[in-house]
């Protein structure tokens, strides 16, 4: 595998409803990824069978996005990795974008720009999430903000060098949510945190289930809990929606 090989890691749990569309989307990527690793956290539906039918490599890990991501990066063989959630759709040239972005050695961690869509396009929440990548570090980690570090929240399809991920110790194992913000803090030691101006479409299923006001309140509350270090409460206040 070349030094520019790219793996996609997909943490999954009871995502049978979402995987057919994701598998179809991945099949259109040009160029194709070198490998796709699905990390199952104990699904009770057809998630594993669907991932295997799609030709992905499937491994199992203890439930929890942080632990599942850690296991997926450990299992991956490609030197570059992009973590994609099951309800998110990066651009079709994502592999070329990952390679081009990480060719700059100054960039330690990058992501696509999320657009929340599905039942409808959630322009306001999407815009707020973009702005939040700037004001969140200003409020929560000002020492990083003055260095230009951004905190990325949500289904951004984040990518990085596998060796760098292992060097910083990966995701904090107990994190059920907000593992992406924690990674930004860790990766800031190695270089720039970037959001590339290319869209990853991500499902509005939480907003559709909770309603816009409740959804944004939950996002805000979980962010505050993370900022205050109350990590054990985050999952309780961020229920699963499938």
C-alpha positions in Angstrom: 0.0 0.0 0.0 1.4 3.4 -0.9 2.2 6.2 1.5 -1.0 8.0 0.2 -3.3 5.0 0.9 -6.6 6.0 2.6 -8.8 3.9 4.9 -12.3 4.8 5.8 -13.3 3.8 9.4 -17.1 3.7 10.1 -18.1 3.1 13.8 -21.6 1.5 13.7 -24.3 0.4 16.2 -27.7 -0.7 14.9 -27.3 1.2 11.7 -29.1 -1.2 9.3 -31.4 1.6 8.1 -28.5 3.8 7.2 -25.9 1.4 5.8 -27.4 0.6 2.3 -27.3 4.3 1.3 -23.8 4.7 2.7 -22.6 1.6 0.9 -24.0 2.8 -2.3 -22.4 6.2 -1.8 -19.0 4.7 -1.0 -19.2 2.6 -4.2 -19.2 5.9 -6.2 -16.1 7.4 -4.6 -13.5 8.2 -7.2 -10.8 7.3 -6.5 -11.8 4.5 -4.3 -10.5 4.1 -0.8 -7.8 1.5 -0.1 -9.9 -0.1 2.6 -13.2 0.4 4.5 -13.3 -0.8 8.1 -16.7 -1.0 9.9 -16.4 -1.2 13.7 -19.4 -2.8 15.3 -20.3 -1.9 18.9 -22.7 -4.8 19.4 -25.5 -4.3 16.9 -28.7 -6.4 17.3 -30.0 -5.7 13.8 -28.6 -6.5 10.3 -25.7 -4.0 10.5 -22.9 -6.5 10.4 -24.4 -8.5 7.6 -25.0 -5.4 5.5 -21.4 -4.2 6.0 -20.1 -7.6 5.0 -22.3 -7.7 1.9 -20.8 -4.3 0.9 -17.4 -5.9 1.0 -16.2 -3.9 4.0 -13.9 -5.4 6.6 -15.9 -5.8 9.9 -14.4 -5.9 13.3 -16.0 -5.8 16.8 -15.2 -3.5 19.7 -16.7 -2.5 23.0 -19.6 -0.1 22.5 -18.8 3.6 22.5 -17.7 5.7 19.5 -14.2 6.5 21.1 -13.4 2.8 21.7 -14.8 1.8 18.3 -12.8 4.5 16.5 -9.6 3.5 18.4 -10.2 -0.1 17.3 -10.8 0.8 13.7 -7.6 2.9 13.4 -5.6 0.2 15.1 -7.0 -2.4 12.6 -6.5 -0.1 9.5 -3.5 -0.6 7.4 -3.5 2.6 5.3 -1.4 5.5 6.5 -4.2 8.0 6.1 -7.6 7.6 7.8 -11.0 9.3 7.5 -13.6 8.5 10.2 -17.1 8.7 8.6 -20.3 8.2 10.6 -23.0 5.9 9.2 -25.4 8.8 8.4 -22.9 11.0 6.7 -21.9 11.3 3.0 -18.6 12.9 2.1 -17.9 14.3 -1.4 -17.3 11.7 -4.2 -13.7 12.9 -4.5 -13.1 12.7 -0.8 -10.0 10.4 -1.1 -8.3 12.9 -3.4 -9.2 15.7 -0.9 -7.8 13.7 2.0 -4.5 13.0 0.2 -4.1 16.6 -1.0 -4.9 18.1 2.4 -2.6 15.9 4.4 0.2 16.3 1.9 0.8 19.6 3.8 2.8 18.4 6.8 1.7 21.4 8.8 -1.9 20.0 8.9 -2.4 17.5 11.7 -6.1 17.0 11.5 -8.8 18.1 9.0 -12.4 17.7 8.3 -15.1 18.3 5.7 -17.7 21.1 6.3 -21.0 19.5 7.5 -24.3 20.4 6.0 -27.2 18.9 8.0 -29.9 17.6 5.6 -32.5 14.9 5.2 -36.1 15.7 5.8 -35.0 19.2 5.0 -31.8 21.2 4.9 -31.0 22.7 8.3 -29.3 25.8 7.2 -29.4 27.6 10.6 -28.1 24.7 12.6 -25.4 24.0 10.0 -24.3 27.7 10.0 -24.2 27.7 13.9 -22.1 24.5 13.9 -19.7 26.2 11.5 -19.4 29.4 13.7 -19.1 27.2 16.8 -15.8 25.8 15.5 -14.4 29.2 16.2 -16.2 30.5 19.3 -16.1 27.2 21.2 -12.3 27.2 21.6 -12.5 30.9 22.4 -14.7 30.1 25.4 -13.5 26.6 26.3 -9.8 26.5 25.3 -8.6 30.1 24.8 -5.0 29.1 24.8 -5.7 27.0 21.7 -7.9 29.7 20.1 -5.0 32.2 20.0 -3.1 29.6 18.1 -5.9 29.4 15.5 -7.0 25.9 16.6 -10.6 25.0 15.8 -12.8 22.6 17.7 -14.8 20.4 15.4 -18.1 19.1 16.6 -20.4 16.5 15.0 -20.3 14.4 11.9 -17.5 16.2 10.1 -15.8 13.2 8.5 -12.4 13.9 10.2 -9.1 12.7 8.7 -5.5 12.5 9.8 -2.4 10.4 9.6 -2.8 7.0 11.3 0.7 7.3 12.9 -0.2 10.7 14.4 -3.5 9.3 15.9 -1.5 6.5 17.6 1.1 9.0 18.8 -1.4 11.1 20.6 -3.1 8.1 22.2 -6.2 8.1 20.1 -9.7 9.0 21.4 -10.3 9.0 25.2 -11.7 5.5 25.6 -14.7 6.4 27.9 -16.1 9.1 25.6 -19.5 8.1 24.1 -19.9 11.5 22.4 -17.7 14.6 21.8 -14.7 12.4 20.9 -14.1 14.6 17.9 -13.6 17.8 20.0 -11.2 15.9 22.3 -9.2 14.8 19.3 -8.8 18.4 18.2 -7.2 19.3 21.6 -4.8 16.4 21.3 -3.9 16.9 17.7 -3.3 20.6 18.3 0.1 19.6 19.7 1.1 18.3 16.3 0.0 21.0 13.9 -3.0 22.8 12.3 -6.6 21.9 12.7 -8.5 22.6 9.4 -12.0 22.4 8.0 -11.7 22.1 4.2 -14.4 24.0 2.2 -16.0 20.9 0.9 -19.3 19.6 2.1 -20.1 16.4 3.9 -23.9 15.8 4.0 -25.0 14.5 7.4 -28.5 13.3 8.5 -30.9 15.6 10.3 -32.4 12.6 12.0 -31.8 14.0 15.5 -33.3 17.4 14.7 -36.2 15.6 13.0 -36.8 13.5 16.1 -36.2 16.2 18.8 -37.2 19.4 17.0 -34.8 22.3 16.2 -35.0 24.0 19.6 -34.6 20.9 21.7 -31.8 19.6 19.4 -29.8 22.8 19.6 -30.3 22.9 23.4 -29.0 19.4 23.7 -26.0 20.2 21.5 -25.2 23.3 23.6 -25.7 21.4 26.9 -23.4 18.6 25.9 -20.8 21.1 24.8 -20.9 22.8 28.1 -20.6 19.5 30.0 -17.5 18.7 27.9 -16.0 22.1 28.5 -16.5 21.6 32.3 -15.0 18.2 32.2 -18.2 16.4 33.2 -17.6 13.7 30.6 -19.6 11.0 32.4 -22.8 12.9 32.0 -22.5 13.6 28.2 -23.9 10.3 26.9 -26.9 10.5 29.3 -27.8 13.9 27.9 -27.3 12.8 24.3 -29.7 9.9 23.6 -29.2 7.7 20.5 -31.4 8.3 17.5 -31.5 5.7 14.7 
